[in-house]
Amino acid sequence: MKKAKATKKVKPATKKTVATETSCASNIWSWTIYVYWFIILFFIAATFYIIGRSHEFLHPAPRSNVVVTEEALLQPDDYIASAKEKLISGNIEEAIAELNTAVDANASSNLYALRGEAYMQSGDYQKALSDFDAAIEVDGMNAIAFYDRSLLNTRLENYEAALADINNALAAQSMKPSDILTMRNLYAKRGQLNLWLKNWQGAIADYTNSLARAEGSVSANVYAERAEAYTAIGEYENAINDYTSAVRVISEQIQAAPTQEDREMQSSNAMAYFEKSAALNLNLGKTEAAKTDLESAFAIAVALNDEESMGRIQNLINGLN
């Protein structure tokens, strides 16, 4: 009788064995995910590379024979500085060309105002006005743009509009000061507009405010124009004092004049102020003071070798004698 074959007993899996098998399966799955992601990323990178090469083939980059000019390397600020130099030297068209480039790159309020100044110098008042309007639209507190537009309206003899602009320039300058402008000059400009509009008291107030400011230098014209306003309202003594002050300022500043032509022009102004002061002194019955003024005017005419003025003034002096 044959022995029955012994049945091999299968040892039940322990918890440790199951955990090990599970960990291995998990590691295999993780690596599989990494492989798949690597393949996916590889195909994405390859796709972009192929697209990039095809774009380069269709739209090739510029070759090395392309010339890079100095102008192409300039920044907007460089164009502004270059344009200002050209405006000062009188190269208006070149300045406008550079400012066109700068405006295209950065249409700022100050750029519009500067190009407007260039157009105004070239005599293209319509384009100048358009640029000043654009500058103010971009920045409603741009004192320079208001001031420039006031100058333009003055040239166009639109004095009411010029006065409105200078009022806005004064307001803007007080709230957002510009280094280019001074309150002294703005008050003087408004005084001039009021003088032309025959607003005598307004002109006197503006000229007085201008003279009271500390910044900038005093202009003899401010004293002389205030004298005109005083004359218009019959305040002759104040007018005479202002003409005297105007001559004093000229005597202090004439040596610093940049050219002989400027010095001669200032001397001619002083001669005119002496003659106007003489006329006012005569109206006040001050004959000797009038004669002294005329003698001073005659001395300037001699220095300028102005024979016409010498003859006229000498006749006036003879009349007083």
Secondary structure, 3 states (H helix, E strand, C coil): CCCCCCCCCCCCCCHHHHHHHHHHHHHHHHHHHHHHHHHHHHHHHHHHHHHHHHHHHHCCCCCCCCCCCHHHHCCHHHHHHHHHHHHHHCCHHHHHHHHHHHHHHCCCHHHHHHHHHHHHHHCCHHHHHHHHHHHHHHCCCCHHHHHHHHHHHHHCCCHHHHHHHHHHHHHHHHHCCCCCCCHHHHHHHHHHHHHHCCCHHHHHHHHHHHHHCCCCCCCHHHHHHHHHHHHHCCCHHHHHHHHHHHHHHHHHHHHHCCCHHHHHHHHHHHHHHHHHHHHHHHHCCCHHHHHHHHHHHHHHHHHCCCHHHHHHHHHHHHHHC
